[in-house]
Amino acid sequence: MPPAPFRVAKLLMALREAGAQDTALPRCGECGRPRPYVGSRAGGRWGCAPCFDKPAVCAGCHQERRVVSRDRDGEPRCAKCPDTDGDPLKDLTKLIIDLDPALDADTVRAALERATKRPAGQRRLAWAVIARPELLTGAGHQAPTPAMLRFIGELVAAGATKVVKPACPRCHGVKALSKLLDGERICRACFARHAAVPCARCGAVREPATRDAAGQPLCPNCLIRDPANLEVCVSCGRRQPVAVRLADGVRCQNCRPKEMRECGICGRTAPCELSRATGQPWCERCQQRRVSCSGCGTVAQARGGTWEEPLCAKCTNPDPDFWGRCPACATTWQLSPRPCQRCVLDQKVRDLLGNSAGAIRPGLEPFHEALTSAERPDVALAWISRSKARDLLERIGRDERPVTHEVLDELPPGKVLAHLRSVLVATGALPPRDERLVALEKWISTTVQARTDSAERRILHGYAVWHHLRRLCRRIGEQHTTQLQDLNVRCHVTAADNFLTWLAGEGLTLGSCTQPDLERWMADPDFSYRDETGHFIRWSVQHRHAHGLTCGAVRWTGPQGTIDSEKRWADARRLLTDNTLPTVDRVAGLLLILYAQKISAISQLTVDDVDITGETVAIAFGTSPVTLPAPLAALVCELVATRRGKAKIGTPDNSPWLFPGGQPGRPLSDSQLGLRLHKIGIRPQQDRSTALFTLAAELPAAILARMLGVHIQVAVQWQKASGGDWAAYAAEVSRRTTS
């Protein structure tokens, strides 16, 4: 009995129609009689035709009669008094042809037939458009019926240029407006966000899929996993969601029977389907695989061939009549009637970044081109389908301001925003910016402002900004900040902040702190950042913030780890001969082991640093290029020819980096390169110390500095630590110059 969801009545009617004998017929909500068919009304009411079709006063004859139709004002009409005030269908056709001359009368009538079949519905639609023609040109979200949206879609599909699909009034995306909220048609995603509430079980804020016995909302995941909806799988015996019902019982997703065959492409035995292109079975992995075609070199989905030599559609069957075409671009060869992945990607990007008509702002056109021309459109589709990426793109598309770094800084920070920014920079939509330096400046500002005492805030600001940050900016010049430089500044500022916090806790200030107080703090077992704190104390004394304090610095006397030359040469031989290792790891490891290069310096190498002249390969670490031996030279040439980062979106064709990274236009990060070397048995700090110790014992400090790109004082210190005595060499050079 109503009130209840009408789907309950539909279920009862379907069961009786299927032959059920013990199932009751739905009862009319008005007369209470069981009826084989009932109709629905708003508010969960349903009833039979005699009860719902009650007579009303006709607007034409003013007699109480059975209602057959309604006029343009919504007033009831009987069978003898139809609305004869003009032909709304003719008026509608004329209005649309005047609006968009590209359409003719037959096209308009065909679109109207596909939008709604019933004559009454066609008349209501025509009256609505005649009353409000702007519904066809952008105000369609105010459509009185869903048939209006279908009509607009049919006109656009028929070639209309003046009629436009309406945008969602909330997210401004041109997409299906399937929900009604506050008198406006909105998209499914916006309605879900509007209806989202915390799930009573898991707490996730999502649109409820159902409600429990107490009326509390449940999200879709909790509905599926609800114990009441789980059944025992006859195969594994576990209570799981039902995937299929067979004659012997229910099966879960893992136990669902699948036809196992040998894939015609990869050759492995797996659940397969028959390919319409080759007639051979192929597994799901091969269906989703995008490859470089062994026939033409095009990067496309594999449609034939073997796992080692895959073929694209054109090379699998060159007959152009065998394949269909993408209905959107008419270019992609395929058998599916759906638009290809690249066209779907283009439409989704336009929905996110474009205006109501799908047009992209000039400032975002390079970014749009980078997304839609990605070598792997499936990867780009997966990326923009993520909720965080989609929300960021929608906010950028809705913002009328030009896209700048400052505008992006207003968005929620995170990895998605960092990747989006790198794509915009790589495509030229944004100028390059030292993101690590910007993050460091924000962190310093936050740390300084956290100090409540104004004097401490002034001291910490001077130490962090005017000492460390200013020196860092002068040192890097036009280059970007490295990870080690950033970490060095953070450690020093953290040490200073910790010391000021300890002083405040002891009721002291930097000016009133005495040497016994300092030694008492240094005796604390929780004492950390010893060298960095000593630097802050010496700086404070120098700038007269503290008086009478001394904190000695530890002078570097040589490497602390073991100098293992045998391991160094064993690792070098392994990297030169082991072809199973990636070329990137082999070259990076050899540059560290043989030429004592820092990971930060290796990651910043560019193709311009490598000079290939005939069979001679030289690389510039410092001011004097180093000629590489033949085995290493071959590996470097191979790396230059095959280098490729992991970024699939926005990667420039001519990336300058010798070691491209995961973000477009950026090199491999220091941390990632270090992890890769650790996995192949290279210990960067210890192995570099061994290499530098050995080279310092064999070369003069001046030559070491020029060739390896280290500071002359560093080279001298390593020479002294290694015991290399080059005074005689310097004297000999002096005598030769004099003579």
NORRA-V496256 format. One record per helix or strand. SS is the DSSP state (~ for helix, > for strand). FROM is the first residue (numbers start at 1). TO is the last residue. If there is no record, write none. Layout:
BEGIN
{{SS:FROM:TO} {SS:FROM:TO}}
END
This chain:
BEGIN
{{~:6:17} {>:27:27} {>:34:34} {>:39:41} {>:45:47} {~:49:52} {>:56:57} {>:64:65} {>:69:70} {>:76:77} {~:88:99} {~:105:115} {~:119:131} {~:133:136} {~:140:142} {~:146:157} {>:179:181} {>:184:186} {~:188:195} {>:196:198} {>:205:207} {>:210:211} {>:217:218} {~:220:224} {~:227:229} {>:230:232} {>:239:241} {>:244:246} {>:249:251} {>:260:262} {>:269:274} {>:281:283} {~:284:287} {>:290:292} {>:299:301} {>:304:305} {>:310:311} {~:313:316} {>:324:325} {>:333:334} {~:341:353} {~:362:372} {~:377:385} {~:387:398} {~:405:409} {~:415:426} {~:435:449} {~:454:476} {~:483:505} {~:515:522} {~:530:542} {~:565:577} {~:583:595} {~:599:603} {>:606:606} {~:607:609} {>:610:613} {>:616:619} {>:626:627} {~:630:642} {>:657:657} {>:660:660} {>:667:667} {~:670:679} {~:684:698} {~:701:708} {~:712:722} {~:727:738}}
END
